[in-house]
Amino acid sequence: MDRYERLSTLLDILGQRGKVDVDDLAEELSVSAATIRRDLDHLAEQQLLTRTRGGAVANNVAYDLPLRYKTARHASEKERIGKAAAALVARGSVVGLNGGTTTTEIARALAIRPDLSASEEPALTVVTNALNIANELAVRPHVKIVVTGGVARPQSFELIGPLATRILDEITLDLVFLGVDAVDPADGAYAHNEGEASINRLMAERARRVAVIADSSKIGMHAFAQICPTAAMHLLITDAGASPEALAAFTAEGVEVHTV
């Protein structure tokens, strides 16, 4: 387990339990108590937890983690989802990608897809409000990048706010992939941050097809701000760990479900 995986695991444990003890964590993660103390001090400096004598307690920031910590969570599932989603993109398409770890995996899969990358001319157009995705794809000659504009949110690298809506008002997407914090068959897709939810909702409204991508830990969950209702979703791509009952409920709502 590398450092970022360990930090992500620490935050997961803290989120579940509310408080943690250094010695217990050291035993559970098979590292020294000194390592755990350094990790907790680092996370406290990032304001992701509050240090206590001998441990730490959760604070509300831990439920909306910066992207660098989210990357280690369910990494293999996100990579599989990303590859499966990228395989659905037709040459010549205009594709929307919002921010997040799973949409980043889609961008990486699109960047190396042989039938697209063989071309020196743009083989598809990607519209994104995520600075990290734009940065990764800008050097790929087969991808035309359109960035929405807006104010950058450090946790997710997403551009949000009124400035981000102007370009989207003037374009149409063939397909948008929405990374979400939660998705429920009754209530639809959600984000923790209302600014992200707003720009993601507009991306969905400008798209002919809406695909929600979410690893199984997000299925049946809720977050603060709704992105779109289930009725606006055409496709859900998730991993095989998702509950069959929940997936059946999406299918009953008319959503096409792909598991990987």
N, C-alpha and C positions, 0 to 999 in steps of 0.2 A: 504494500500500500504506500503510494507516494504521498508527499505532504498535502497536496490539494485534496486528494481522496480522503486523507485523515481529517483535514479541516471540515470537509463536507459531512463526513460521518459524525464528527463531534457536534456539528450544528443540527443534524438529524436527531441525534440522541437527545440533545438539549431541548429541541422542539417537542419531542415526545414526552419527556419527563419533567420539564420545567426547571430542574436544577440537577447539577452533576457534581461528583466528587473526584478529585484528582487521582487518588489511589485506585478507585473503582475503574475509572477510565483507562488508567495505565494497564491494569490487569486485563480489561476487556479488549483493548486494542493491541496488547502485547508490545508496549513500548515503555520507556522509563517515565517515572513521575516528572522528571525534569523536562522531558519532551512535551508532556501534556501541559505543564505550566507555561512553557514558551508558546504553545499553540493557543492556549486560552488567553494569554496576554496579548498575542497578536490579534485575535478576534475581538478582544475588548477594545483595542486601539481602533479597530474598524467600526466600533459601536454596534457589533452584532450580538454581544452578550454583556453581562455585568459580572465582573469578578467578585468573588466572595472569599472569605478566609477558607482555604482548602478546596475551592471549586469555583462554580459559576452558576448564575441563574439566567434564564431567558429574558429577552426583552422583545418588544413587538417587531423590531426590525428583522429579526431572524426569519420571519415568515415570507419576506420578499428579498431573497438573497441576491447579492451581486452576481453577474453572469459567470465570473471566474470561479465561483464556488459551485454554481449549479452544474457546471460542465462535468464534474466528476459523478454526478448522480445519474444512475441508470444509463451509463455511457454506452454500453453495448446495444441496449434497446434503441436508444436514440440514433445510433449509427445505422442500424437495420431499417428503422423507420425512414431515415433520411435517404437511403439508397432506394427504397421502395417508392418513395414519393418522387424522387428525381426521375425514376424510370417511366413515370406517367406523363412527363412533359414532352409534348410534340415539338419537333423542329419548327422554328418560326413563331412559336408562342410568345405571348406577353405574360410573364409570370410575376405575381406579387409575393414577396416574402417579408413578413414582419420580423421583429427581433426574437432572439431566444436561442437556446442551445440546440434544439432539434431543427429549427429552420437553418441554423448554421451548418448542420450536417447535410441538409438538402443542397445548400449552396456549394459545399465541397464536393458532393457527388455530381452535381451539374458541371462543375469545373473540370472534371476528369472523365466525363462520359465520352467514350471514344467517337461516337457518331457526331457529336457536337464539337469536340475539341480538335478534330481533324481539320476544321475549317479555319481559314485566316480572316474570314468575314463573320460578322455577328450571326450566329445561328439561332439565337433567341434574345429576348429583351427581359431583363429582370428589373422590376420596380421595387425598391425597398426603402424602409425608413430606419434601417439598422446600419450604423456606421461600420461595424466590424464586418458585416456581410459585403457591403460596398467595397471595403478595403481589400477583402480577399478576392473578389471577382473583377475588380478594376484592371488587374493585370492580365486578364484572360481575353484575348482578342476575339474569341467566338461569342462573348457575352457583351451585349450593350447594357450598360448600367444607367438607371435613372434613380436618383436619390430625391426623396420628397422635400427635404428641407425641414426646418423646425428647430426646437431647442433640445439638445441632447440630455437624456436621462442617464446618469452614470451607472446605475445598477444594471441596465440592460443594453446600453449603447443605442437605444431607440430614440429617434427624433419625434417629439410630440408637440402639441400646442397648435394654435391657429395657423402658424406659418407652414405647418406640415400638410395642411388640407388643400392648399391652392393648386398644386400640381395634380393631385388626385381628382379634383373637380373637373379636370380637362382631359382625362384619359380613361380608357377602358382596359380591363385585364381579362385575359382568357381564363386564367386560373389563379387563385390566390391560396397559398398555404399559410394557415394561421397557427403559430405556436401559441399555446394557451397555458394558463396556470391551473385551470380546472374545466371539466366539461361534463355535463349531466344530460341524460336523455330527455328529461322533462323541461329543463330550463335553458339548455344551450351552453355556450362557451363563455368563459370568464377570465379576467385578468385581475391581478392584485391592485394595479394602479389605474385610476380612472382616466388619466391622460393617454396611457397606452391603449386602453379599451376603446377610447374615442377614435383614435387614428386607425386602429385595427378594424373597427366597425365600418369606417368609411372605405377601407380597402375591400372589405367584403361586399359592400354595396356597389362598388365599381367593377366587380368581377362576375363573369358569366357562370363560373363554378367556384364553390367555396369548399376547400378541403381543410379540415381541422386535424392537426397532427398532435398526438399526445401519448406519452408512455402510460402504461397501465396504472401507475400511481395516481394519475390525475382523473381517471374515469370515475364518474359518480360523485365527484367533489364539487365544491362551490368556492368562489372567491368574491372579492368585494364588488367588482364592476362587470356588468355583462358586456360582452363583445357582440354577440348575435344570438338569437333564439335558435333552437334546434331546427325549426322550419327553414331557416336560411342556410343550413348546412346540406351539402350534397354528398360529402364523403368524410369518413373518419378513418384515419390510419393510426393504428396502435399496435402494441405487441401482444404476444400470446398469453401474457399474464393477466390480461383483463378478464373480468368476470363474464362468463357466457350469458348470464341473465341481463347484465347491463348492455352488452352488445346486442342482444336480442331486442332490448327496448329501443335502441337506436334504429335498428332495422325496422321495427314496427312504426317508427316515426317517419320512415321513408328515406333514411340515411344509408348510403352504401358503406359497408364496413369492410376494411382490409386489415388483416392481422399479419404480423411478420414475426 
